[in-house]
Amino acid sequence: MRVISGKARGTKLQGPSTDETRPITDRAKDALFNIISYELADCRFLDLFAGTGGVGIEALSRGAKCATFIELSKQIYTDLNYNIERTHFKLQATMHNYDAFKFMQESKQQFDIIFVAPPQWKNLCQEAMNMLCKNIHLLANDGIVITQHDPIEKVEIDSKILVEYDKRVYGGVQFNFYKRP
C-alpha cells in the first residue's frame, strides 16, 4: 500500500494489522482518483469506514482541503493514525474512532465528497447508503457520494435523494457515483 500521487507520492502506508479491512488496490485507487481529480481541489472529504486511510490520504495528497476519517476498530484506528502521521497530514485530518452510522446521524458537518466502503458481504453498504439518504445534510449541494463494494453486491438508492451518474468495475471492486437529482 502506498500513496500514488500528489504531495505524499510514494509514501508507503502501513497495512491493516488485522483482517477486518480490505485495502483498496493501487489500480482501483488510481482509477478512482483519475475519475474524481477535478472534484478534489479544496474539497472536504469524508472517508466512512476508513480502514487504514488509504483513500482519504490519497485525497489529501491530491489536493483535498481536509479529510475526516471514521473507523470503528480500535486496532485499525491505530494503523490509520500511524499513516496520517507518516504522511504529515495531521493538520488536515480529523480522525474519529467511532461508529460510521452514529457519525452520520449526529454530525452537522457538510462534505463535498463522501466515500463509503464498509466491510463486504454484511449488507452494510446498503445500510450506510440508507442512513446517508436520511442524513443528506452531510452532502454539499454539488457534492458527490462514492460507494466501493463487490460487483455482486447490489445497492438500491432512493432516486429522489441521490441519483447514480456513473459506475465502474475494476476486477472485484465496483465504484458507484451519486449526486443530488
Secondary structure as UniProt FT lines:
FT   TURN            7..10
FT   HELIX           26..35
FT   HELIX           37..39
FT   TURN            41..42
FT   STRAND          44..48
FT   TURN            51..52
FT   HELIX           54..61
FT   TURN            62..63
FT   STRAND          66..70
FT   HELIX           74..86
FT   TURN            87..88
FT   TURN            90..92
FT   STRAND          93..96
FT   HELIX           100..106
FT   STRAND          111..116
FT   TURN            120..121
FT   HELIX           124..134
FT   HELIX           136..138
FT   STRAND          139..149
FT   TURN            151..152
FT   TURN            159..161
FT   STRAND          163..170
FT   TURN            171..172
FT   STRAND          173..179
//
